[in-house]
Amino acid sequence: MTDKIPVTVITGYLGAGKTTLLNRILTEEHGRRYAVIVNEFGEIGIDNDLVVGADEEVFEMNNGCICCTVRGDLIRIFEGLMRRRGKFDAIVVETTGLANPAPVAQTFFMDADVKDAARLDAVVTVADAKWLGERLKDAPEAKSQIAFADVIVLNKIDLVSDEELAEVEGRIRAINPYAALHHAVKSHVPLKEVLERNAFDLDRILTLEPAFLEADEHDHDHHDHDHGHHDHECGPDCGHDHHDHHHDGHGEHHDHVQGVKHFHDDDMHSVSIRHEGEVDPERFVPWLNDLIQREGPDILRSKGIIAFKDEPRRFVFQGVHQILDGDLQREWHGGEKRESRLVFIGRKLKEEAIREGFAKDVLGLG
Ligand SMILES: Nc1nc2c(ncn2[C@@H]2O[C@H](COP(=O)(O)OP(=O)(O)OP(=O)(O)O)[C@@H](O)[C@H]2O)c(=O)[nH]1
């Protein structure tokens, strides 16, 4: 797994700050060499001119917005890149003009050659703090981009008040409580928070946000519980769960929970399941496959770490819509609790049915 080239997919709504982030990646001193694939649907290489001072080569995909074309193009470009392996350390795909990052992300699970050579490191969604709230109401693709994210750069915070920021962050968290979230001006985030994070090491995703998970599972309707405090009410020692909240000298905040209001999104949300113990792979795998086949159009992302009976290694899976990928990875450590945790993020998920299915089909209860 480690010798695979990490691929970062940057997505986000029109004008959110993706090119600004890409420029940062290409110009900042980080000692790494990035190959960049820019996705210019129906446009003629405008972004190329905006990518300043890049030593790296920029590959363009000019085509229509159709999944197969995207995959075909990406695979072709990717194969070309792979012939020059050794010239770069990682790949960044910017999906400008492509509302839905699914076909790009799926390529890394579907195509055998691509899968052997590369791994999807993270989907990074750049969001416009000023306009995201509106776009979440009227643009389904803006919502999907939030749901897909492993990392969210909440950009343009210079244009909003603290209250507006708390609101938009709350709305993001209602859809995706799992992504690492960074506030930014001009997409200024420490690049180590965005690139080569191995965000698919699900340990982080499945353990970092317990407060949000609890809230999401049990407290949908209470907008003013513990996490609904405003900044001025909540000092550094207040005891609320601030996670890794810190300043890095540029005014950005990371994984910022403080002051965030809690919302429920009627349309897009997440379901997490935690089973404190092992499961039988003979029961689990068919259940998961069946669920993903049935509900795949609505499940945008699925992720999990599973403790299989009589198996010393952890089974780790992830998926984009119906495309699932999973394998046995490292062994469970001595002190580690053998438990199974799964997360589904999607549209109008049938939460009760998913839970009941897990209890009945996997655990054999009821
Ligand atoms: N006020 C403010 N403007 C910003 C910030 N970040 C980017 N911008 C501006 O927003 C505009 C859009 O930024 P881009 O980086 O081109 O956004 P994009 O997501 O690549 O846009 P498309 O490629 O058109 O989808 C530019 O004029 C940027 O200078 C920010 O944090 N604050």
Ligand as a Chemical Component Dictionary entry (heavy atoms), coordinates in Angstrom:
data_LIG
# 
_chem_comp.id                   LIG 
_chem_comp.type                 NON-POLYMER 
_chem_comp.pdbx_formal_charge   0 
_chem_comp.three_letter_code    LIG 
# 
loop_
_chem_comp_atom.comp_id 
_chem_comp_atom.atom_id 
_chem_comp_atom.alt_atom_id 
_chem_comp_atom.type_symbol 
_chem_comp_atom.charge 
_chem_comp_atom.model_Cartn_x 
_chem_comp_atom.model_Cartn_y 
_chem_comp_atom.model_Cartn_z 
_chem_comp_atom.pdbx_ordinal 
LIG N1  N1  N 0 -12.395 37.440 -0.257  1  
LIG C1  C1  C 0 -11.816 36.278 -0.608  2  
LIG N2  N2  N 0 -11.683 35.938 -1.909  3  
LIG C2  C2  C 0 -11.087 34.777 -2.230  4  
LIG C3  C3  C 0 -10.627 33.883 -1.223  5  
LIG N3  N3  N 0 -10.110 32.796 -1.829  6  
LIG C4  C4  C 0 -10.234 32.992 -3.154  7  
LIG N4  N4  N 0 -10.830 34.187 -3.404  8  
LIG C5  C5  C 0 -11.179 34.739 -4.710  9  
LIG O1  O1  O 0 -12.292 34.029 -5.228  10 
LIG C6  C6  C 0 -12.202 33.916 -6.642  11 
LIG C7  C7  C 0 -12.329 32.454 -7.081  12 
LIG O2  O2  O 0 -11.190 31.736 -6.633  13 
LIG P1  P1  P 0 -10.637 30.473 -7.433  14 
LIG O3  O3  O 0 -9.492  29.912 -6.682  15 
LIG O4  O4  O 0 -10.432 30.805 -8.860  16 
LIG O5  O5  O 0 -11.879 29.529 -7.299  17 
LIG P2  P2  P 0 -12.188 28.165 -8.075  18 
LIG O6  O6  O 0 -12.910 27.295 -7.110  19 
LIG O7  O7  O 0 -10.935 27.622 -8.668  20 
LIG O8  O8  O 0 -13.135 28.699 -9.205  21 
LIG P3  P3  P 0 -13.651 27.904 -10.525 22 
LIG O9  O9  O 0 -12.431 27.304 -11.148 23 
LIG O10 O10 O 0 -14.277 28.995 -11.324 24 
LIG O11 O11 O 0 -14.643 26.924 -10.032 25 
LIG C8  C8  C 0 -10.880 34.549 -7.027  26 
LIG O12 O12 O 0 -11.141 35.872 -7.429  27 
LIG C9  C9  C 0 -10.084 34.535 -5.730  28 
LIG O13 O13 O 0 -9.135  35.574 -5.661  29 
LIG C10 C10 C 0 -10.788 34.268 0.157   30 
LIG O14 O14 O 0 -10.442 33.551 1.105   31 
LIG N5  N5  N 0 -11.405 35.464 0.396   32 
# 
loop_
_chem_comp_bond.comp_id 
_chem_comp_bond.atom_id_1 
_chem_comp_bond.atom_id_2 
_chem_comp_bond.value_order 
_chem_comp_bond.pdbx_ordinal 
LIG N1  C1  SING 1  
LIG C1  N2  DOUB 2  
LIG C1  N5  SING 3  
LIG N2  C2  SING 4  
LIG C2  C3  DOUB 5  
LIG C2  N4  SING 6  
LIG C3  N3  SING 7  
LIG C3  C10 SING 8  
LIG N3  C4  DOUB 9  
LIG C4  N4  SING 10 
LIG N4  C5  SING 11 
LIG C5  O1  SING 12 
LIG C5  C9  SING 13 
LIG O1  C6  SING 14 
LIG C6  C7  SING 15 
LIG C6  C8  SING 16 
LIG C7  O2  SING 17 
LIG O2  P1  SING 18 
LIG P1  O3  DOUB 19 
LIG P1  O4  SING 20 
LIG P1  O5  SING 21 
LIG O5  P2  SING 22 
LIG P2  O6  DOUB 23 
LIG P2  O7  SING 24 
LIG P2  O8  SING 25 
LIG O8  P3  SING 26 
LIG P3  O9  DOUB 27 
LIG P3  O10 SING 28 
LIG P3  O11 SING 29 
LIG C8  O12 SING 30 
LIG C8  C9  SING 31 
LIG C9  O13 SING 32 
LIG C10 O14 DOUB 33 
LIG C10 N5  SING 34 
# 
